[in-house]
Amino acid sequence: MKNLNKIQIVTKKAPGAIGPYSQAVRVGNFLFCSGQIPLDPATGQLVLGSIAEQTHQVMKNLAAIISEAGADLSQ
């Protein structure tokens, strides 16, 4: 089996991991992202509002993490 490097992905553009986990881990061509909540990384506050507003924040968080890994949501 080929030795694949595990790379931890970290960005300040998304909420930091509070527990013993990473925002994401890249192994080979795979990117494994942790679950997200509608937390605004700039303020540290939960986005309160409609499900659409909360989902928008979650997707912004995921996009920031994926971008830090060198990819985008289209991939």
Buried (B, 14 or more C-beta within 10 A) or exposed (E): EEEEEEBEBEBEBBBEEEEEEBBBBBEEEEBEBBEBEBBEBEEEEEBEEEEEEBEBBBEBBBBBBBBBBEBEEEE
